[in-house]
Amino acid sequence: MDDRRGLTVPAARIEVRRLDPAPDLAVLAAASTADLVWLDSALPDGAPATARPRARWSVLAWTDGPFASRFHHQDRRAHRTVAAPAAAWFGPTGSDDRPAFAALADLLARTPHLPGAVAGCGFALGWVGFLGYELGRESGGPDRTADGHADADLRFVDRAVVVDHAGGAWALALVADAEPAASARNRAWLESVPTSTASADPGEVPPGLPDGVATARVSRAAYQDAVDACRAEIREGNAFQVCLTTAFAVGREARAGSGADAHLLEYLRMRAADPVPFGAWLRLGPLRVASRSPERFLRIDAAGTVLAEPIKGTRPRLVDPAADAAVRDELATSAKDRAENVMIVDLLRNDLLRTALPGSVHVERLCDVETYASVHQMVSTIGAVLPEGASRADVVRAAFPPGSMTGAPKISATAIADRLEGAPRGVYSGAIGYFSASGAVDLSVVIRTLVTVLDDAGSVRSRTLGAGGAVTWSSVAADEADEVETKTRSVLGSVGAVVSW
């Protein structure tokens, strides 16, 4: 037993079973009806060596274990739904009006510390899910809430499978001596995980969306007018860069497949077309989130080393190899894109300085171009070191929302974007990933993400894809609109949708 904040809590540990051969996580996800979070890493053939460490690990975590609990922040209230065996850690089920990051910091402090269970893998069970863009209000951003769903939804998971794409897979389960019945259930689950799913079929992947059309929230002309309005704000000295976004509404009915959640099957189609390091599929209450993000927001290892990897600068891939190489070279030498990227690097350095050890913040690489299946991207890397015992929630809050989705300076840029966009972004522009019980954190930036909201009857209320780009003084409105189209088509084209703009 240990004592934390005056509470006597039961000791916990992770039991591990190696899975050989490794199961197909798509098949395991399709076989479950429980809420789950799948952090799905991959790379296209020929991806740069610098991208490989980001795509090494995939995690599939279920939310139906005996210790599984929930934290969500909605309508400006923090809600906790705590399983009885976990109440000694997290307290009783309840809600209060605390800010989300303050409530999260408390839950992370109460979470039993579980050392890394698999060598090299930061995930050792813990909290998984998303933080929505509107939580930026807690660090000076626009005062909005998400439309029709939570601003944040994180689940404490006590069961997961992790896959090392360099070789190996393991099932993890939480046990606590003070909770023998719950521990027995998790041990039984641990033994039930299949070691091979090669012959299983997750279901027929649907060929596309039923109406085949994605319609923009605003016209192309209106978006271009908003770009010019951003440039006017920049001319007046109110910002250096503004990340201006819009959203595309997609068909309201997912086409049914055989034997699995149709929204999952659509995600499988997306991932087949576009392997990325930070793909994710979430089934959390009324939400289905299908993300094909290539961008890491923050990684914090258990020892407190921080890494941020912002992306600014995008070009579409071309079929002709010579033309594709020319496009890549043009991005690498683009003064405009380099300026956008450097501005966000400076912003993130400032964000990390708020919580890092003095002198530890540094730039590891600047404006490197990486190539993925559908796009070329300009990527930079910023590192830092945290003081011992630093709250992971406080570190994330200080850098939230991700700088690549705000512009700079962050507070004024987000205010300008909010006025021009006129609507909340929700999950889009936020973060997806985990706060591990080991103290490690890994969060992606929510871009290239299809978000589906269901109503109480399980029917689709909305299906949207957000897209945008960084506006600077040198921006050309038509070019910015073209970049939005490129990003939108890179996702929706994979599921057969035609972008109408």
C-alpha positions as CSV (number, residue, x, y, z in Angstrom):
1,M,0.0,0.0,0.0
2,D,1.1,3.6,-0.5
3,D,-0.3,6.9,0.6
4,R,-1.2,9.6,-1.9
5,R,-2.8,12.9,-0.9
6,G,-3.9,11.3,2.4
7,L,-5.6,8.3,0.7
8,T,-4.6,4.8,1.3
9,V,-4.8,3.1,-2.1
10,P,-4.4,-0.5,-3.2
11,A,-1.1,-1.3,-4.9
12,A,-1.5,-2.3,-8.5
13,R,0.7,-3.9,-11.2
14,I,0.6,-5.0,-14.8
15,E,0.7,-8.6,-15.8
16,V,2.0,-9.2,-19.4
17,R,1.5,-11.9,-21.9
18,R,3.6,-12.0,-25.1
19,L,1.5,-12.7,-28.2
20,D,3.3,-14.7,-30.9
21,P,2.5,-14.3,-33.7
22,A,1.1,-10.7,-33.3
23,P,-2.6,-10.4,-33.8
24,D,-4.2,-8.0,-36.3
25,L,-5.5,-5.0,-34.2
26,A,-8.1,-4.3,-36.9
27,V,-9.6,-7.7,-36.3
28,L,-9.5,-7.3,-32.5
29,A,-11.2,-3.9,-32.8
30,A,-13.9,-5.3,-35.1
31,A,-14.7,-8.1,-32.7
32,S,-15.6,-5.8,-29.8
33,T,-18.7,-3.8,-29.2
34,A,-17.2,-1.9,-26.2
35,D,-15.9,1.6,-26.4
36,L,-12.2,1.5,-27.3
37,V,-9.2,3.6,-28.4
38,W,-7.0,2.4,-31.2
39,L,-3.7,4.3,-31.6
40,D,-2.7,3.1,-35.0
41,S,0.9,3.7,-36.3
42,A,2.1,2.9,-39.8
43,L,4.3,4.4,-42.5
44,P,4.2,4.2,-46.3
45,D,6.9,2.4,-48.2
46,G,10.0,4.5,-48.6
47,A,9.2,6.7,-45.6
48,P,12.2,8.6,-44.2
49,A,14.2,7.1,-41.4
50,T,13.4,10.1,-39.2
51,A,9.8,9.1,-39.1
52,R,10.2,5.5,-38.1
53,P,10.5,6.0,-34.3
54,R,7.1,7.8,-34.4
55,A,5.5,4.8,-36.0
56,R,7.0,2.0,-34.0
57,W,4.1,1.3,-31.5
58,S,0.4,0.7,-31.9
59,V,-2.0,0.4,-29.0
60,L,-5.5,-1.0,-28.8
61,A,-7.2,-0.3,-25.4
62,W,-10.6,-1.5,-24.3
63,T,-12.8,0.4,-21.8
64,D,-14.9,-2.5,-20.5
65,G,-12.4,-3.9,-17.9
66,P,-13.3,-4.1,-14.2
67,F,-11.1,-1.1,-13.2
68,A,-12.1,1.0,-16.3
69,S,-13.2,4.5,-15.5
70,R,-14.1,7.6,-17.4
71,F,-13.2,11.3,-17.2
72,H,-15.0,13.7,-19.5
73,H,-15.5,17.5,-19.5
74,Q,-18.7,18.8,-21.0
75,D,-20.8,21.9,-20.5
76,R,-17.9,23.3,-18.4
77,R,-18.2,20.5,-15.8
78,A,-15.8,17.7,-15.0
79,H,-17.5,14.3,-14.8
80,R,-16.0,11.2,-13.3
81,T,-17.5,7.7,-13.7
82,V,-15.5,5.4,-11.5
83,A,-15.6,1.6,-11.5
84,A,-16.0,0.3,-7.9
85,P,-12.6,-1.5,-7.8
86,A,-10.9,1.8,-8.8
87,A,-12.8,4.1,-6.3
88,A,-9.9,3.9,-3.8
89,W,-7.7,5.5,-6.5
90,F,-10.0,8.0,-8.2
91,G,-12.7,8.6,-5.6
92,P,-16.4,8.2,-6.2
93,T,-18.4,8.9,-9.3
94,G,-19.4,12.6,-9.4
95,S,-19.0,15.9,-11.1
96,D,-17.9,19.4,-10.3
97,D,-17.2,22.7,-12.1
98,R,-13.4,22.6,-12.1
99,P,-11.5,23.4,-15.3
100,A,-10.7,20.3,-17.3
101,F,-6.9,20.4,-16.9
102,A,-7.2,20.9,-13.1
103,A,-9.4,17.9,-12.8
104,L,-7.1,15.9,-15.1
105,A,-4.1,16.8,-13.0
106,D,-5.8,15.5,-9.9
107,L,-6.8,12.2,-11.6
108,L,-3.2,11.7,-12.9
109,A,-1.9,12.3,-9.4
110,R,-4.3,9.7,-8.0
111,T,-3.4,7.2,-10.8
112,P,-1.3,4.3,-9.5
113,H,2.2,4.5,-10.8
114,L,2.9,1.5,-13.1
115,P,6.4,1.1,-14.5
116,G,6.7,0.4,-18.2
117,A,5.7,-3.1,-18.9
118,V,7.3,-3.6,-22.3
119,A,10.8,-2.4,-23.0
120,G,10.8,0.7,-25.2
121,C,7.1,1.3,-25.0
122,G,5.9,4.3,-23.1
123,F,2.3,3.0,-22.7
124,A,1.7,1.2,-19.5
125,L,-2.1,1.3,-19.3
126,G,-3.6,4.6,-18.0
127,W,-5.8,7.3,-19.6
128,V,-6.5,7.3,-23.3
129,G,-8.8,9.4,-25.5
130,F,-9.0,13.0,-26.7
131,L,-8.7,16.6,-25.6
132,G,-10.9,18.9,-27.8
133,Y,-9.8,22.3,-29.2
134,E,-12.2,24.3,-27.1
135,L,-10.2,23.4,-23.9
136,G,-7.9,26.2,-25.1
137,R,-10.2,28.5,-23.3
138,E,-8.5,27.4,-20.1
139,S,-5.2,28.9,-21.3
140,G,-6.6,32.2,-22.8
141,G,-8.3,31.0,-25.9
142,P,-11.8,31.7,-27.2
143,D,-14.6,31.0,-24.7
144,R,-16.5,28.3,-26.5
145,T,-17.6,24.7,-25.9
146,A,-17.9,21.9,-28.3
147,D,-21.2,21.4,-30.2
148,G,-23.1,18.4,-28.9
149,H,-20.3,16.4,-27.3
150,A,-17.7,16.5,-24.6
151,D,-14.7,18.9,-24.8
152,A,-12.6,16.0,-23.5
153,D,-13.1,12.3,-23.1
154,L,-10.4,10.1,-21.4
155,R,-10.8,6.6,-20.2
156,F,-8.7,4.8,-17.7
157,V,-8.0,1.5,-19.3
158,D,-6.9,-1.7,-17.6
159,R,-6.7,-3.9,-20.7
160,A,-4.7,-3.3,-23.9
161,V,-2.7,-4.9,-26.6
162,V,0.5,-3.2,-27.8
163,V,2.3,-4.0,-31.0
164,D,5.9,-3.2,-31.8
165,H,6.1,-2.8,-35.6
166,A,9.8,-3.6,-35.3
167,G,8.7,-7.0,-34.0
168,G,6.6,-8.3,-31.1
169,A,3.2,-7.9,-29.5
170,W,2.0,-8.1,-25.9
171,A,-1.3,-8.1,-23.9
172,L,-1.3,-6.0,-20.8
173,A,-3.8,-6.3,-17.9
174,L,-4.0,-4.5,-14.5
175,V,-4.3,-6.5,-11.3
176,A,-4.5,-5.4,-7.6
177,D,-4.2,-7.7,-4.7
178,A,-6.9,-5.9,-2.8
179,E,-9.3,-6.6,-5.6
180,P,-9.1,-10.3,-6.3
181,A,-12.4,-10.6,-8.2
182,A,-11.5,-7.8,-10.6
183,S,-7.9,-9.1,-11.0
184,A,-9.2,-12.6,-11.8
185,R,-11.4,-11.2,-14.6
186,N,-8.4,-9.4,-16.1
187,R,-6.2,-12.5,-15.8
188,A,-8.9,-14.5,-17.7
189,W,-9.1,-11.8,-20.3
190,L,-5.3,-11.8,-20.7
191,E,-5.3,-15.5,-21.5
192,S,-8.2,-15.1,-24.0
193,V,-6.4,-12.7,-26.3
194,P,-5.7,-14.6,-29.6
195,T,-2.1,-15.0,-30.7
196,S,-3.1,-15.0,-34.3
197,T,-6.0,-13.4,-36.2
198,A,-4.6,-14.0,-39.7
199,S,-7.6,-16.0,-40.8
200,A,-10.2,-13.6,-39.3
201,D,-12.2,-11.2,-41.4
202,P,-13.1,-7.8,-39.9
203,G,-15.9,-7.4,-42.4
204,E,-16.5,-6.0,-45.9
205,V,-14.9,-2.6,-46.1
206,P,-17.5,-0.3,-47.7
207,P,-16.6,1.2,-51.0
208,G,-17.5,4.8,-50.1
209,L,-20.0,7.1,-48.4
210,P,-23.6,6.8,-49.5
211,D,-24.1,10.1,-51.1
212,G,-20.5,10.5,-52.2
213,V,-20.4,14.3,-51.5
214,A,-18.7,16.4,-48.8
215,T,-20.1,19.9,-48.6
216,A,-18.1,22.8,-47.1
217,R,-19.5,24.9,-44.3
218,V,-18.7,28.0,-46.2
219,S,-18.1,28.7,-49.9
220,R,-14.6,28.8,-51.3
221,A,-15.1,32.6,-52.0
222,A,-16.1,33.1,-48.3
223,Y,-13.0,31.2,-47.1
224,Q,-10.8,33.3,-49.4
225,D,-12.4,36.5,-48.0
226,A,-11.5,35.2,-44.5
227,V,-7.9,34.7,-45.6
228,D,-7.8,38.3,-46.7
229,A,-9.3,39.3,-43.3
230,C,-6.5,37.4,-41.6
231,R,-4.0,39.3,-43.7
232,A,-5.6,42.6,-42.7
233,E,-5.2,41.6,-39.0
234,I,-1.6,40.7,-39.7
235,R,-1.0,44.1,-41.5
236,E,-2.4,45.8,-38.4
237,G,0.1,44.0,-36.2
238,N,-2.5,41.8,-34.4
239,A,-0.9,38.5,-35.3
240,F,2.0,37.1,-37.3
241,Q,0.2,34.0,-38.4
242,V,-3.4,32.7,-38.1
243,C,-4.5,29.1,-38.6
244,L,-7.8,29.5,-40.4
245,T,-10.0,26.4,-40.7
246,T,-13.4,25.4,-42.0
247,A,-15.3,22.1,-42.0
248,F,-16.9,19.8,-44.6
249,A,-20.1,17.9,-43.8
250,V,-20.1,14.3,-45.0
251,G,-23.0,11.9,-45.7
252,R,-24.9,11.2,-42.5
253,E,-25.2,7.4,-42.9
254,A,-22.2,5.1,-42.8
255,R,-22.7,2.2,-45.2
256,A,-23.1,-1.0,-43.3
257,G,-20.6,-3.8,-43.6
258,S,-20.8,-7.4,-42.5
259,G,-19.9,-8.2,-38.9
260,A,-18.4,-4.9,-37.7
261,D,-19.1,-1.3,-36.9
262,A,-19.5,0.4,-40.3
263,H,-17.6,3.4,-39.0
264,L,-14.6,1.2,-38.2
265,L,-14.8,-0.3,-41.7
266,E,-14.6,3.2,-43.2
267,Y,-11.6,3.8,-41.1
268,L,-9.9,0.7,-42.4
269,R,-10.4,2.0,-45.9
270,M,-8.8,5.3,-44.9
271,R,-5.8,3.6,-43.3
272,A,-5.2,1.4,-46.3
273,A,-4.9,4.4,-48.5
274,D,-2.8,6.6,-46.2
275,P,-0.4,5.0,-43.7
276,V,0.6,7.6,-41.0
277,P,2.4,7.5,-37.7
278,F,-0.5,8.9,-35.7
279,G,-3.6,7.2,-37.0
280,A,-6.4,6.6,-34.5
281,W,-9.9,5.2,-34.3
282,L,-12.0,6.0,-31.3
283,R,-15.4,4.7,-30.3
284,L,-16.3,6.8,-27.2
285,G,-20.0,7.1,-26.3
286,P,-21.7,9.1,-29.1
287,L,-18.4,9.7,-31.0
288,R,-16.7,7.9,-33.7
289,V,-13.3,9.5,-34.5
290,A,-11.3,8.3,-37.6
291,S,-8.0,10.2,-37.7
292,R,-5.2,10.0,-40.2
293,S,-2.8,12.4,-38.6
294,P,0.9,12.5,-39.5
295,E,1.7,15.0,-36.7
296,R,2.8,14.6,-33.1
297,F,1.7,17.3,-30.6
298,L,3.8,16.3,-27.5
299,R,5.6,13.2,-26.3
300,I,6.8,13.1,-22.7
301,D,8.7,10.0,-21.6
302,A,8.5,8.6,-18.1
303,A,11.8,10.4,-17.1
304,G,10.4,13.8,-18.2
305,T,12.0,14.4,-21.6
306,V,9.6,16.3,-23.9
307,L,9.4,16.2,-27.7
308,A,7.2,18.4,-30.0
309,E,7.1,17.9,-33.7
310,P,5.0,20.5,-35.5
311,I,4.1,20.4,-39.2
312,K,3.7,23.5,-41.3
313,G,3.9,23.2,-45.1
314,T,2.1,20.7,-47.2
315,R,2.2,19.7,-50.9
316,P,0.2,16.9,-52.6
317,R,1.9,13.9,-54.0
318,L,2.0,13.5,-57.8
319,V,1.9,10.3,-59.8
320,D,4.8,11.2,-62.1
321,P,8.0,10.6,-60.1
322,A,9.9,13.5,-61.6
323,A,7.0,15.9,-61.0
324,D,6.6,14.6,-57.5
325,A,10.3,15.2,-56.7
326,A,10.0,18.7,-58.1
327,V,7.1,19.4,-55.8
328,R,9.0,18.1,-52.8
329,D,12.0,20.3,-53.7
330,E,9.8,23.3,-54.1
331,L,8.4,22.8,-50.6
332,A,11.9,22.3,-49.1
333,T,12.9,25.7,-50.5
334,S,9.7,27.6,-50.1
335,A,10.4,30.8,-48.1
336,K,6.7,31.2,-47.2
337,D,6.4,27.6,-45.8
338,R,9.7,27.9,-43.9
339,A,8.5,31.2,-42.3
340,E,5.3,29.5,-41.2
341,N,7.1,26.6,-39.7
342,V,9.7,28.7,-37.9
343,M,6.9,30.9,-36.4
344,I,5.3,27.8,-34.9
345,V,8.7,26.4,-33.7
346,D,9.2,29.7,-31.8
347,L,5.7,29.5,-30.4
348,L,6.2,25.9,-29.1
349,R,9.6,26.9,-27.6
350,N,7.7,29.6,-25.7
351,D,5.0,27.1,-24.6
352,L,7.5,24.6,-23.4
353,L,9.5,27.2,-21.5
354,R,6.6,27.7,-19.2
355,T,7.0,24.3,-17.6
356,A,10.5,23.0,-18.7
357,L,13.8,23.3,-16.8
358,P,15.5,26.6,-17.7
359,G,18.0,26.1,-20.5
360,S,16.6,22.7,-21.6
361,V,14.4,23.9,-24.5
362,H,16.2,23.4,-27.8
363,V,15.5,22.8,-31.6
364,E,16.6,19.4,-32.8
365,R,15.7,19.8,-36.4
366,L,14.2,22.6,-38.4
367,C,12.1,22.5,-41.6
368,D,12.8,18.9,-42.6
369,V,10.6,17.6,-45.4
370,E,9.0,14.1,-44.9
371,T,7.0,12.2,-47.5
372,Y,3.8,10.3,-46.9
373,A,1.4,8.4,-49.1
374,S,-0.7,11.5,-50.2
375,V,1.4,14.5,-49.1
376,H,4.8,16.0,-48.5
377,Q,5.1,17.7,-45.1
378,M,7.6,20.2,-43.5
379,V,8.4,19.0,-40.0
380,S,10.5,20.4,-37.1
381,T,11.4,19.0,-33.7
382,I,11.7,20.8,-30.4
383,G,13.0,19.1,-27.2
384,A,12.9,20.0,-23.5
385,V,13.3,18.5,-20.1
386,L,10.8,18.8,-17.2
387,P,11.6,19.3,-13.5
388,E,11.2,16.1,-11.4
389,G,7.5,15.6,-10.5
390,A,6.1,18.0,-13.1
391,S,2.4,17.6,-13.7
392,R,1.9,16.2,-17.1
393,A,-1.5,17.9,-17.3
394,D,0.1,21.2,-16.6
395,V,2.7,20.7,-19.3
396,V,0.0,19.9,-21.9
397,R,-2.2,22.8,-20.8
398,A,0.7,25.2,-21.2
399,A,1.1,24.1,-24.8
400,F,-2.6,23.7,-25.7
401,P,-4.1,23.9,-28.3
402,P,-1.3,22.7,-30.5
403,G,0.5,25.7,-31.9
404,S,0.4,24.4,-35.5
405,M,-3.5,24.7,-35.3
406,T,-3.5,28.2,-33.7
407,G,-1.0,30.7,-35.3
408,A,1.0,33.2,-33.4
409,P,0.8,34.9,-31.0
410,K,-1.5,32.1,-29.8
411,I,-4.1,34.1,-27.9
412,S,-4.6,36.8,-30.5
413,A,-4.4,34.4,-33.4
414,T,-7.1,32.1,-31.9
415,A,-9.3,35.1,-31.2
416,I,-9.1,36.2,-34.9
417,A,-9.7,32.7,-36.2
418,D,-12.7,32.1,-33.9
419,R,-14.3,35.3,-35.0
420,L,-13.9,34.5,-38.7
421,E,-14.8,30.8,-38.4
422,G,-17.9,31.4,-36.2
423,A,-18.1,27.8,-34.9
424,P,-16.4,25.5,-32.5
425,R,-13.8,23.0,-33.9
426,G,-14.6,20.2,-31.4
427,V,-12.2,17.2,-31.6
428,Y,-10.5,18.7,-34.7
429,S,-7.4,20.7,-33.8
430,G,-7.2,19.1,-30.4
431,A,-5.2,16.1,-29.3
432,I,-5.6,12.3,-29.3
433,G,-3.4,9.8,-27.3
434,Y,-2.5,8.7,-23.8
435,F,-1.5,9.7,-20.4
436,S,0.2,6.5,-19.3
437,A,0.4,5.3,-15.7
438,S,4.1,5.2,-16.2
439,G,4.2,9.0,-16.4
440,A,4.7,8.9,-20.2
441,V,2.4,10.9,-22.5
442,D,2.0,10.8,-26.3
443,L,-0.5,13.0,-28.1
444,S,-1.1,13.6,-31.8
445,V,-2.5,16.7,-33.4
446,V,-6.1,16.0,-34.6
447,I,-5.9,16.7,-38.3
448,R,-7.3,14.8,-41.3
449,T,-9.9,13.4,-39.1
450,L,-13.5,12.4,-39.7
451,V,-15.6,13.0,-36.6
452,T,-19.1,11.4,-36.4
453,V,-21.5,12.3,-33.6
454,L,-24.5,10.0,-32.9
455,D,-27.7,10.9,-31.3
456,D,-29.4,9.0,-28.4
457,A,-31.0,6.5,-30.8
458,G,-27.6,5.7,-32.5
459,S,-28.4,7.6,-35.7
460,V,-25.8,9.9,-37.2
461,R,-26.3,13.5,-36.1
462,S,-23.3,14.9,-37.9
463,R,-20.2,13.8,-39.8
464,T,-17.5,16.4,-40.4
465,L,-14.0,16.8,-41.5
466,G,-12.1,19.9,-40.5
467,A,-9.3,21.4,-42.7
468,G,-7.4,24.6,-42.8
469,G,-4.0,26.3,-43.1
470,A,-1.6,28.9,-41.8
471,V,-2.3,32.4,-43.1
472,T,0.7,34.9,-43.2
473,W,1.1,38.3,-44.8
474,S,2.5,36.6,-47.9
475,S,-0.5,34.3,-48.3
476,V,-2.5,34.2,-51.5
477,A,-6.1,33.5,-50.8
478,A,-6.6,31.2,-53.7
479,D,-3.5,29.2,-52.8
480,E,-4.7,28.8,-49.2
481,A,-8.0,27.5,-50.5
482,D,-6.2,25.0,-52.7
483,E,-4.3,23.8,-49.7
484,V,-7.5,23.1,-47.8
485,E,-8.8,21.2,-50.8
486,T,-5.6,19.1,-50.9
487,K,-5.9,18.2,-47.3
488,T,-9.6,17.4,-47.5
489,R,-9.3,15.2,-50.6
490,S,-6.4,13.3,-49.1
491,V,-8.8,11.9,-46.5
492,L,-12.2,11.9,-48.1
493,G,-11.0,10.6,-51.4
494,S,-10.0,7.3,-49.7
495,V,-13.6,6.7,-48.8
496,G,-15.1,7.7,-52.1
497,A,-16.4,11.1,-51.2
498,V,-16.2,14.0,-53.7
499,V,-15.4,17.4,-52.2
500,S,-17.9,20.1,-53.2
501,W,-16.5,23.5,-52.8
